[in-house]
């Protein structure tokens, strides 16, 4: 079970990186290019959501890799 948790730690980190890539490339950049009132959601995606998602999923994955959730 502990080996599965370590593998899932890598999966969580990969999901976090993919989510940040998706938010920046597919959401924020298209809204930046539209301009006008669409820049406010682009700023929210870029400045607020990306660091929160990357930090949360990355930290969770790192804890899984370090064995913080292992059963004794």
Secondary structure, 3 states (H helix, E strand, C coil): CHHHHHHHHHHHHHHHHHHHHHHHHHHHHHHHHHCCCHHHHHHHHHHHHHHHHHHHHHHHHHHHHHCCCCCC
